[in-house]
């Protein structure tokens, strides 16, 4: 019943609305064969051959793109994703796609508050998510706006002006520029959507750091539709447990005592993804078949392999495109990564929920930790950051961090 209602009353109406807006702005929506257009001015290709025509892609792009973003699913109808003008023609559609991929995941925080009878709990979760999303979006923007100092030797001016968008414009659409690209990159990796409006492999090292870290937090900053919420609740249970240890009280959340079984399940949920992603990355960068597909040497090549398994392990469809991932080696390891991280997380999640639902509610007392206050929001954010940093900071130091130092 819940699945039917959410599909018919939420996903389908929103998909129709988003699709119609995309079509109104020029996104492709048809079942036509590819069209051939005559160029206004002939040009030459890399082989010196004259090119007088261009093939225009057709298909039901708008409807698929709407569902993809609303359902926080990866990839795109076209290889260039939302950087392609037939998928996202205007700044309005760019904003619409960012809104679409965040709206349901954000709204579910309020839904959670309604379900537990205290909307303040939902607002607290959303506030903690926004702390990370806004902060890291500005980090990505600052990194891209500074540009790449390696271009200075070629006399390329990267300062912003009326005629120049400024910053690191490699791999970015002129229509969207630095700010929209940074916002899209942060939102798409935070929500496990994976669609892109710029090429993440062309981001500066710190810009790439942001996209990696947003996924490595476990896709709990909004995250996938529904899955981001239960991932965040695991961190809430961990934060409550640690706070309980610090004050010498049995930890409680929403009137349910957090005991050893719940913490074992929470630990499994937090550790399965990092162990799998880091293990697969380590194997890939030492195995000859894995190294053979890393076309960029050094720190960036390591970042590409780390990004691939981080994306696959966190249900994100984005990629650092410099990795030759379409090989038997990466297809096999990637498939195993997706199977482990998805299905091994389902079991402890259901076990944790089943254990909590059977417990009797404990009345609040003077010693009960309020889990809707600004103090708890800050504490929860600190726990998420600490766990994420402990899991992945050594690997990030080998990739984007050292690459940033080398670039500067």
Sine and cosine of phi, psi and omega as CSV:
sin_phi,cos_phi,sin_psi,cos_psi,sin_omega,cos_omega
0.00,0.00,-0.71,0.71,0.02,-1.00
-0.88,0.47,-0.67,0.74,-0.02,-1.00
-0.90,0.44,-0.68,0.74,0.00,-1.00
-0.91,0.43,-0.72,0.70,-0.02,-1.00
-0.90,0.43,-0.70,0.71,-0.03,-1.00
-0.92,0.40,-0.53,0.85,0.02,-1.00
-0.96,0.27,-0.73,0.68,-0.09,-1.00
-0.97,0.23,-0.60,0.80,-0.15,-0.99
-0.98,-0.17,-0.29,0.96,-0.04,-1.00
-0.87,-0.48,-0.89,0.45,-0.12,-0.99
-0.91,0.41,-0.73,0.68,-0.07,-1.00
-0.91,0.41,-0.76,0.65,0.03,-1.00
-0.87,0.49,-0.66,0.75,0.02,-1.00
-0.90,0.43,-0.62,0.78,0.00,-1.00
-0.90,0.43,-0.65,0.76,0.03,-1.00
-0.90,0.43,-0.70,0.71,-0.01,-1.00
-0.89,0.46,-0.75,0.66,-0.01,-1.00
-0.89,0.45,-0.65,0.76,0.01,-1.00
-0.87,0.49,-0.70,0.71,-0.02,-1.00
-0.90,0.43,-0.63,0.77,0.04,-1.00
-0.91,0.41,-0.66,0.75,0.03,-1.00
-0.87,0.49,-0.70,0.71,0.00,-1.00
-0.90,0.43,-0.64,0.77,-0.01,-1.00
-0.89,0.45,-0.43,0.90,-0.01,-1.00
-1.00,-0.04,-0.12,0.99,0.07,-1.00
0.89,-0.45,0.09,1.00,0.06,-1.00
-0.92,0.38,0.53,-0.85,-0.06,-1.00
-0.97,0.23,0.70,-0.71,0.08,-1.00
-0.48,-0.88,1.00,-0.02,0.02,-1.00
-0.32,-0.95,0.01,-1.00,0.07,-1.00
-0.87,-0.49,0.47,0.88,-0.05,-1.00
-0.98,0.19,0.37,-0.93,0.16,-0.99
-0.95,0.30,0.33,-0.95,0.03,-1.00
-0.84,0.54,0.62,-0.78,-0.05,-1.00
-0.98,-0.22,0.53,-0.85,0.08,-1.00
-0.94,-0.33,0.82,-0.57,-0.03,-1.00
-0.91,-0.41,0.58,-0.81,0.04,-1.00
-0.99,0.13,0.79,-0.62,0.02,-1.00
-0.94,0.35,0.60,-0.80,0.07,-1.00
-0.90,0.44,-0.61,0.80,0.01,-1.00
-0.70,-0.71,0.82,-0.57,0.01,-1.00
-0.91,0.41,0.48,-0.88,0.01,-1.00
-0.69,-0.72,-0.02,-1.00,0.02,-1.00
-0.85,-0.52,0.55,-0.83,0.01,-1.00
-1.00,-0.01,-0.12,-0.99,-0.06,-1.00
-0.91,0.42,-0.38,0.92,0.00,-1.00
-1.00,-0.05,0.10,0.99,0.00,-1.00
0.99,0.13,0.13,0.99,0.00,-1.00
-1.00,0.10,0.61,-0.79,0.02,-1.00
-0.96,0.27,0.74,-0.67,0.01,-1.00
-0.89,-0.45,0.85,-0.53,-0.04,-1.00
-0.89,-0.46,-0.14,0.99,-0.02,-1.00
-0.77,-0.64,0.29,-0.96,0.04,-1.00
-0.68,-0.73,0.67,-0.74,0.04,-1.00
-1.00,0.01,0.80,-0.60,0.00,-1.00
-0.97,-0.26,0.82,-0.57,-0.02,-1.00
-0.95,0.30,0.66,-0.75,0.05,-1.00
-0.84,-0.55,0.13,-0.99,0.07,-1.00
0.65,-0.76,0.10,-1.00,-0.02,-1.00
-0.99,0.16,0.89,0.45,-0.11,-0.99
-0.94,0.33,-0.74,0.67,-0.14,-0.99
-0.85,0.52,-0.70,0.71,-0.03,-1.00
-0.92,0.40,-0.62,0.79,-0.01,-1.00
-0.96,0.29,-0.62,0.79,0.01,-1.00
-0.91,0.42,-0.65,0.76,0.02,-1.00
-0.87,0.49,-0.73,0.68,0.00,-1.00
-0.92,0.40,-0.64,0.77,-0.01,-1.00
-0.86,0.51,-0.72,0.69,-0.05,-1.00
-0.97,0.23,-0.65,0.76,0.03,-1.00
-0.90,0.43,-0.57,0.82,0.00,-1.00
-1.00,-0.02,0.14,0.99,-0.05,-1.00
0.71,0.70,0.85,0.52,0.05,-1.00
-0.92,-0.39,0.43,-0.90,-0.18,-0.98
-1.00,0.07,0.11,-0.99,0.11,-0.99
0.98,0.22,-0.38,-0.93,-0.02,-1.00
-0.23,-0.97,0.16,-0.99,0.00,-1.00
-0.93,0.36,-0.59,0.81,0.04,-1.00
-0.95,-0.33,0.40,-0.92,-0.07,-1.00
-0.87,0.50,-0.55,0.83,0.01,-1.00
-0.99,0.13,0.07,1.00,0.03,-1.00
0.84,0.55,-0.66,-0.75,-0.08,-1.00
-0.97,0.26,0.03,1.00,0.16,-0.99
-0.99,0.16,-0.26,0.97,-0.01,-1.00
-0.98,0.18,0.76,-0.65,-0.07,-1.00
-0.92,0.39,-0.30,0.95,0.06,-1.00
-0.99,0.13,-0.23,0.97,0.02,-1.00
-0.98,-0.20,-0.63,0.77,0.05,-1.00
-0.65,-0.76,1.00,-0.01,-0.17,-0.99
-0.97,0.25,-0.51,0.86,-0.19,-0.98
-0.71,-0.71,0.23,-0.97,0.12,-0.99
-0.84,0.54,-0.52,0.86,0.04,-1.00
-0.90,0.44,-0.71,0.71,0.01,-1.00
-0.93,0.37,-0.54,0.84,0.06,-1.00
-0.87,0.48,-0.74,0.68,0.05,-1.00
-0.90,0.44,-0.64,0.77,-0.01,-1.00
-0.88,0.47,-0.65,0.76,-0.01,-1.00
-0.93,0.38,-0.62,0.78,0.07,-1.00
-0.90,0.44,-0.69,0.73,0.02,-1.00
-0.90,0.44,-0.67,0.74,-0.04,-1.00
-0.89,0.46,-0.64,0.77,-0.07,-1.00
-0.98,0.20,-0.20,0.98,-0.01,-1.00
-0.95,-0.32,-0.35,0.94,-0.23,-0.97
-0.92,0.39,-0.71,0.70,-0.06,-1.00
-0.95,0.31,-0.69,0.73,0.00,-1.00
-0.87,0.49,-0.65,0.76,0.03,-1.00
-0.93,0.36,-0.67,0.75,-0.03,-1.00
-0.90,0.44,-0.50,0.87,-0.01,-1.00
-0.92,0.40,-0.37,0.93,0.10,-1.00
-0.90,0.43,-0.69,0.73,0.05,-1.00
-0.91,0.41,-0.64,0.77,0.05,-1.00
-0.85,0.53,-0.68,0.74,0.03,-1.00
-0.86,0.50,-0.70,0.71,0.03,-1.00
-0.86,0.51,-0.65,0.76,0.05,-1.00
-0.90,0.43,-0.64,0.77,-0.05,-1.00
-0.92,0.39,-0.58,0.82,-0.01,-1.00
-1.00,-0.03,0.01,1.00,0.09,-1.00
0.99,0.14,0.30,0.96,0.02,-1.00
-0.47,-0.88,0.99,-0.12,-0.07,-1.00
-0.91,0.42,-0.32,0.95,0.04,-1.00
-0.89,0.46,-0.53,0.85,0.04,-1.00
-0.89,0.45,-0.66,0.75,0.02,-1.00
-0.92,0.39,-0.68,0.74,0.02,-1.00
-0.90,0.44,-0.57,0.82,0.02,-1.00
-0.90,0.43,-0.67,0.74,0.04,-1.00
-0.90,0.44,-0.69,0.72,0.00,-1.00
-0.90,0.43,-0.62,0.78,0.01,-1.00
-0.89,0.46,-0.69,0.73,0.02,-1.00
-0.89,0.46,-0.64,0.77,0.04,-1.00
-0.89,0.45,-0.68,0.73,-0.06,-1.00
-0.93,0.38,-0.51,0.86,0.05,-1.00
-0.83,0.56,-0.71,0.70,-0.03,-1.00
-0.96,0.27,-0.72,0.69,-0.08,-1.00
-0.87,0.48,-0.73,0.68,-0.03,-1.00
-0.92,0.38,-0.69,0.72,-0.05,-1.00
-0.89,0.45,-0.73,0.68,-0.06,-1.00
-0.96,0.26,-0.45,0.90,0.10,-1.00
-0.90,0.44,-0.65,0.76,0.03,-1.00
-0.94,0.35,-0.54,0.84,0.08,-1.00
-0.89,0.45,-0.71,0.70,0.01,-1.00
-0.89,0.46,-0.67,0.74,0.01,-1.00
-0.89,0.45,-0.71,0.70,-0.02,-1.00
-0.88,0.48,-0.66,0.75,-0.01,-1.00
-0.90,0.43,-0.69,0.72,-0.03,-1.00
-0.96,0.28,-0.56,0.83,-0.03,-1.00
-0.93,0.38,-0.47,0.88,0.01,-1.00
-0.95,0.30,-0.36,0.93,0.04,-1.00
0.98,0.18,-0.15,-0.99,-0.03,-1.00
-0.91,-0.41,0.90,-0.43,-0.05,-1.00
-0.89,0.45,-0.30,0.95,0.02,-1.00
-0.91,0.41,-0.37,0.93,0.00,-1.00
-0.97,0.23,-0.30,0.96,-0.07,-1.00
-0.87,0.49,-0.56,0.83,-0.03,-1.00
-0.92,0.40,-0.30,0.95,0.03,-1.00
-0.99,-0.12,0.08,1.00,0.01,-1.00
0.96,0.27,0.37,0.93,-0.01,-1.00
-1.00,0.06,0.82,-0.57,-0.01,-1.00
-1.00,0.07,0.88,-0.48,-0.01,-1.00
-0.96,-0.27,0.21,0.98,0.06,-1.00
-0.99,0.14,0.57,-0.82,-0.06,-1.00
-0.96,0.27,0.62,-0.78,0.07,-1.00
-0.41,-0.91,-0.02,-1.00,0.01,-1.00
-0.88,0.47,-0.56,0.83,-0.05,-1.00
-0.99,-0.11,-0.13,0.99,-0.10,-1.00
-0.70,-0.72,0.84,-0.55,-0.01,-1.00
-0.92,0.38,-0.37,0.93,0.04,-1.00
0.98,0.18,0.24,-0.97,0.05,-1.00
0.96,0.27,-0.22,-0.97,-0.02,-1.00
-0.99,0.12,0.99,-0.12,-0.04,-1.00
-1.00,-0.07,0.06,1.00,0.05,-1.00
-0.89,0.46,0.77,-0.64,0.05,-1.00
0.97,0.24,0.23,0.97,-0.03,-1.00
-0.88,-0.47,0.46,-0.89,0.06,-1.00
-0.99,0.16,0.75,-0.66,0.05,-1.00
-0.87,0.50,-0.50,0.87,-0.02,-1.00
-0.91,0.42,-0.46,0.89,-0.13,-0.99
-0.95,-0.31,-0.59,0.81,0.07,-1.00
0.95,0.30,-0.25,-0.97,-0.12,-0.99
-0.94,0.34,-0.78,0.63,-0.14,-0.99
-0.89,0.45,-0.75,0.66,-0.02,-1.00
-0.92,0.39,-0.57,0.82,0.03,-1.00
-0.92,0.40,-0.66,0.75,0.02,-1.00
-0.91,0.41,-0.68,0.73,0.02,-1.00
-0.89,0.45,-0.70,0.71,-0.02,-1.00
-0.90,0.43,-0.68,0.73,-0.02,-1.00
-0.88,0.47,-0.68,0.73,0.01,-1.00
-0.92,0.38,-0.68,0.73,-0.05,-1.00
-0.93,0.36,-0.64,0.77,-0.09,-1.00
-0.95,0.30,-0.50,0.87,0.06,-1.00
-1.00,0.08,-0.44,0.90,0.07,-1.00
-0.94,0.33,-0.58,0.82,-0.12,-0.99
-0.99,-0.15,0.10,1.00,-0.04,-1.00
0.87,0.49,0.42,0.91,0.03,-1.00
-0.97,0.25,-0.79,0.61,0.08,-1.00
1.00,0.07,-0.23,0.97,0.13,-0.99
-0.94,0.34,0.51,-0.86,-0.07,-1.00
-0.74,-0.67,0.45,-0.89,0.16,-0.99
-0.91,-0.43,0.12,0.99,0.15,-0.99
-0.50,-0.87,0.30,-0.95,-0.05,-1.00
-1.00,0.06,0.91,-0.41,-0.10,-1.00
-0.90,0.44,-0.47,0.89,0.02,-1.00
-0.92,0.39,-0.34,0.94,0.00,-1.00
-1.00,-0.09,0.02,1.00,0.06,-1.00
-0.92,0.40,0.41,-0.91,0.16,-0.99
-0.89,0.46,0.31,-0.95,-0.02,-1.00
-0.80,0.60,-0.67,0.74,0.00,-1.00
-0.96,0.28,-0.51,0.86,0.13,-0.99
-0.89,0.45,-0.68,0.74,0.08,-1.00
-0.91,0.40,-0.56,0.83,0.07,-1.00
-0.84,0.54,-0.69,0.73,-0.02,-1.00
-0.88,0.47,-0.74,0.67,-0.03,-1.00
-0.89,0.45,-0.62,0.78,0.04,-1.00
-0.91,0.41,-0.74,0.68,-0.10,-0.99
-0.93,0.36,-0.56,0.83,0.03,-1.00
-0.88,0.48,-0.61,0.79,0.07,-1.00
-0.96,0.27,-0.63,0.78,-0.10,-0.99
-0.95,0.33,-0.27,0.96,0.14,-0.99
-0.93,0.36,-0.14,0.99,0.05,-1.00
0.98,-0.21,0.29,0.96,-0.04,-1.00
0.82,0.58,0.72,0.69,0.03,-1.00
-0.97,-0.25,-0.14,0.99,0.04,-1.00
-1.00,0.06,1.00,0.04,-0.22,-0.98
0.95,0.31,-0.88,0.48,0.09,-1.00
0.93,0.38,-0.21,-0.98,0.06,-1.00
-0.92,0.40,0.31,-0.95,-0.02,-1.00
-0.88,0.48,0.95,-0.32,-0.01,-1.00
1.00,-0.02,-0.71,0.71,-0.07,-1.00
-0.95,0.32,-0.52,0.85,0.07,-1.00
-0.90,0.43,-0.57,0.82,-0.01,-1.00
-0.93,0.37,-0.72,0.69,-0.03,-1.00
-0.95,0.31,-0.46,0.89,0.10,-0.99
-0.91,0.41,-0.67,0.75,0.05,-1.00
-0.90,0.43,-0.62,0.79,0.00,-1.00
-0.90,0.44,-0.51,0.86,0.08,-1.00
-0.90,0.44,-0.67,0.74,0.05,-1.00
-0.92,0.39,-0.55,0.84,0.07,-1.00
-0.88,0.47,-0.72,0.70,0.01,-1.00
-0.88,0.47,-0.66,0.76,0.04,-1.00
-0.90,0.43,-0.68,0.74,0.00,-1.00
-0.90,0.43,-0.67,0.74,0.02,-1.00
-0.90,0.43,-0.65,0.76,-0.02,-1.00
-0.90,0.44,-0.73,0.69,-0.01,-1.00
-0.90,0.44,-0.67,0.75,0.03,-1.00
-0.89,0.46,-0.63,0.78,0.04,-1.00
-0.89,0.46,-0.64,0.77,0.04,-1.00
-0.90,0.44,-0.58,0.81,-0.07,-1.00
-0.95,0.33,-0.49,0.87,-0.03,-1.00
-0.95,-0.30,0.02,1.00,0.09,-1.00
0.96,0.27,0.52,0.85,0.02,-1.00
-0.84,-0.55,0.45,-0.89,0.12,-0.99
-0.91,0.41,0.85,-0.52,-0.07,-1.00
-0.93,0.37,0.58,-0.82,0.03,-1.00
-0.71,-0.70,0.51,-0.86,0.14,-0.99
-0.64,-0.77,0.86,-0.51,-0.03,-1.00
0.82,0.57,0.62,0.78,0.05,-1.00
0.99,0.15,0.07,1.00,0.02,-1.00
-0.94,-0.34,0.78,-0.63,-0.01,-1.00
-0.95,0.31,0.70,-0.72,0.05,-1.00
-1.00,-0.10,0.92,-0.38,-0.11,-0.99
-0.89,-0.46,-0.01,-1.00,-0.12,-0.99
-0.81,0.58,-0.63,0.78,-0.04,-1.00
-0.89,0.46,-0.70,0.71,0.00,-1.00
-0.88,0.47,-0.61,0.79,-0.01,-1.00
-0.95,0.32,-0.55,0.83,0.06,-1.00
-0.90,0.43,-0.68,0.74,0.02,-1.00
-0.92,0.39,-0.64,0.77,0.02,-1.00
-0.90,0.43,-0.63,0.78,0.02,-1.00
-0.90,0.44,-0.66,0.75,0.06,-1.00
-0.87,0.50,-0.71,0.71,-0.03,-1.00
-0.88,0.47,-0.59,0.81,-0.04,-1.00
-0.99,0.17,-0.51,0.86,-0.14,-0.99
-1.00,-0.06,-0.44,0.90,-0.10,-0.99
-0.86,0.50,-0.73,0.68,-0.05,-1.00
-0.91,0.42,-0.79,0.62,0.00,-1.00
-0.87,0.50,-0.67,0.74,0.01,-1.00
-0.86,0.50,-0.68,0.73,-0.02,-1.00
-0.93,0.36,-0.75,0.66,-0.06,-1.00
-0.90,0.45,-0.75,0.67,-0.03,-1.00
-0.93,0.37,-0.61,0.79,0.03,-1.00
-0.90,0.44,-0.71,0.71,0.01,-1.00
-0.92,0.40,-0.64,0.77,0.03,-1.00
-0.89,0.45,-0.71,0.71,0.01,-1.00
-0.87,0.50,-0.67,0.74,0.01,-1.00
-0.91,0.42,-0.65,0.76,-0.07,-1.00
-0.92,0.40,-0.58,0.81,-0.09,-1.00
-1.00,0.08,-0.01,1.00,0.10,-1.00
-0.89,-0.46,-0.29,0.96,0.00,-1.00
-0.99,0.12,0.69,-0.72,-0.03,-1.00
-0.83,0.56,-0.63,0.78,0.00,-1.00
-0.92,0.38,-0.55,0.84,0.04,-1.00
-0.96,0.29,-0.67,0.74,-0.01,-1.00
-0.92,0.39,-0.53,0.85,-0.05,-1.00
-0.89,0.46,-0.41,0.91,-0.02,-1.00
-0.99,-0.12,0.00,1.00,0.05,-1.00
-1.00,-0.04,0.98,-0.19,-0.15,-0.99
-1.00,0.08,-0.27,0.96,0.06,-1.00
-0.97,-0.26,0.85,-0.53,-0.06,-1.00
-0.97,0.25,0.26,-0.96,0.15,-0.99
0.97,0.25,-0.53,-0.85,-0.15,-0.99
-0.89,0.46,-0.62,0.78,-0.04,-1.00
-0.93,0.37,-0.61,0.80,0.07,-1.00
-0.88,0.47,-0.64,0.77,0.08,-1.00
-0.89,0.46,-0.67,0.75,0.01,-1.00
-0.87,0.49,-0.61,0.79,-0.01,-1.00
-0.90,0.44,-0.68,0.73,0.03,-1.00
-0.92,0.39,-0.68,0.74,0.03,-1.00
-0.88,0.47,-0.67,0.74,0.00,-1.00
-0.89,0.46,-0.67,0.74,-0.04,-1.00
-0.85,0.52,-0.76,0.65,-0.05,-1.00
-0.97,0.25,-0.50,0.87,0.11,-0.99
-0.89,0.45,-0.69,0.73,0.00,-1.00
-0.91,0.41,-0.71,0.71,-0.01,-1.00
-0.93,0.37,-0.59,0.81,-0.03,-1.00
-0.97,0.25,-0.31,0.95,-0.05,-1.00
-0.90,-0.44,0.34,0.94,0.10,-1.00
0.87,0.49,0.61,0.79,0.02,-1.00
-0.92,-0.39,0.65,-0.76,-0.08,-1.00
-1.00,-0.09,0.06,1.00,-0.04,-1.00
-0.99,0.14,0.20,-0.98,-0.06,-1.00
-0.39,-0.92,0.43,-0.90,0.30,-0.95
-1.00,0.07,0.96,-0.29,-0.22,-0.98
-0.93,0.36,-0.08,1.00,-0.03,-1.00
-0.98,0.20,-0.07,1.00,0.00,-1.00
-1.00,-0.05,0.77,-0.64,0.08,-1.00
-0.99,0.17,0.99,0.16,-0.17,-0.99
-1.00,0.09,-0.24,0.97,-0.06,-1.00
-1.00,0.09,0.89,0.46,0.04,-1.00
-0.78,-0.62,0.25,-0.97,0.02,-1.00
-0.85,0.52,-0.65,0.76,-0.04,-1.00
-0.88,0.48,-0.82,0.58,-0.07,-1.00
-0.96,0.27,-0.54,0.84,0.07,-1.00
-0.90,0.43,-0.65,0.76,-0.01,-1.00
-0.93,0.36,-0.78,0.62,0.00,-1.00
-0.90,0.44,-0.61,0.79,0.04,-1.00
-0.90,0.43,-0.67,0.75,0.04,-1.00
-0.89,0.46,-0.68,0.73,0.03,-1.00
-0.90,0.45,-0.67,0.75,0.02,-1.00
-0.86,0.51,-0.73,0.68,-0.01,-1.00
-0.89,0.45,-0.65,0.76,0.00,-1.00
-0.90,0.43,-0.74,0.68,-0.05,-1.00
-0.89,0.46,-0.80,0.60,-0.14,-0.99
-0.93,0.37,-0.56,0.83,0.01,-1.00
-0.97,0.26,-0.81,0.59,-0.18,-0.98
-0.99,0.16,-0.51,0.86,0.04,-1.00
-0.95,0.31,-0.36,0.93,0.04,-1.00
-0.99,0.14,-0.49,0.87,-0.01,-1.00
-0.86,0.50,-0.69,0.72,-0.10,-0.99
-0.90,0.43,-0.82,0.58,0.02,-1.00
-0.91,0.42,-0.47,0.88,0.06,-1.00
-0.90,0.44,-0.74,0.67,0.01,-1.00
-0.92,0.39,-0.60,0.80,0.03,-1.00
-0.90,0.43,-0.65,0.76,0.02,-1.00
-0.91,0.42,-0.72,0.70,0.01,-1.00
-0.89,0.45,-0.68,0.73,-0.01,-1.00
-0.90,0.44,-0.60,0.80,0.01,-1.00
-0.93,0.38,-0.67,0.74,-0.03,-1.00
-0.93,0.37,-0.61,0.80,-0.09,-1.00
-0.94,0.35,-0.40,0.91,0.00,-1.00
-0.99,0.14,-0.27,0.96,-0.05,-1.00
-0.98,0.21,0.56,-0.83,0.10,-1.00
-0.97,0.23,0.55,-0.84,0.02,-1.00
-0.96,0.30,0.66,-0.75,0.03,-1.00
-0.98,-0.21,0.79,-0.62,0.00,-1.00
-0.88,0.48,0.56,-0.83,0.05,-1.00
-0.91,0.41,0.54,-0.84,0.05,-1.00
-0.73,-0.68,-0.03,-1.00,-0.01,-1.00
-0.90,0.43,-0.41,0.91,-0.03,-1.00
-1.00,-0.05,0.04,1.00,-0.01,-1.00
-0.95,0.30,0.74,-0.67,0.01,-1.00
-0.96,0.27,0.87,-0.48,0.05,-1.00
-0.94,0.33,0.83,-0.55,-0.08,-1.00
-0.97,-0.23,0.42,0.91,0.05,-1.00
-0.78,-0.63,0.10,1.00,-0.09,-1.00
-1.00,0.04,0.34,-0.94,0.10,-1.00
-0.84,0.54,-0.55,0.83,0.03,-1.00
-0.88,0.47,-0.70,0.71,0.00,-1.00
-0.93,0.36,-0.58,0.81,0.05,-1.00
-0.87,0.50,-0.69,0.72,0.05,-1.00
-0.90,0.43,-0.65,0.76,0.02,-1.00
-0.91,0.42,-0.69,0.73,0.03,-1.00
-0.88,0.47,-0.68,0.73,0.02,-1.00
-0.88,0.47,-0.64,0.77,0.01,-1.00
-0.91,0.41,-0.65,0.76,0.00,-1.00
-0.91,0.41,-0.69,0.73,0.02,-1.00
-0.87,0.49,-0.72,0.70,-0.02,-1.00
-0.91,0.42,-0.66,0.75,-0.03,-1.00
-0.91,0.42,-0.72,0.69,-0.01,-1.00
-0.91,0.42,-0.69,0.73,0.02,-1.00
-0.89,0.46,-0.66,0.75,-0.01,-1.00
-0.92,0.40,-0.68,0.74,-0.02,-1.00
-0.90,0.43,-0.59,0.81,-0.04,-1.00
-0.95,0.30,-0.69,0.72,-0.24,-0.97
-0.87,-0.49,-0.16,0.99,-0.08,-1.00
-0.87,0.50,-0.65,0.76,0.05,-1.00
-0.86,0.52,-0.65,0.76,0.02,-1.00
-0.94,0.35,-0.64,0.77,0.03,-1.00
-0.91,0.42,-0.53,0.85,0.03,-1.00
-0.91,0.42,-0.52,0.85,0.04,-1.00
-0.98,0.22,-0.35,0.94,-0.06,-1.00
-0.96,-0.28,-0.98,-0.18,-0.13,-0.99
-0.90,0.44,-0.53,0.85,-0.05,-1.00
-0.92,0.38,-0.77,0.64,0.00,-1.00
-0.93,0.37,-0.52,0.85,0.04,-1.00
-0.92,0.40,-0.61,0.79,0.05,-1.00
-0.89,0.46,-0.68,0.73,0.01,-1.00
-0.90,0.43,-0.65,0.76,0.03,-1.00
-0.91,0.40,-0.62,0.79,-0.01,-1.00
-0.91,0.41,-0.59,0.81,-0.06,-1.00
-0.99,0.10,0.00,0.00,0.00,0.00
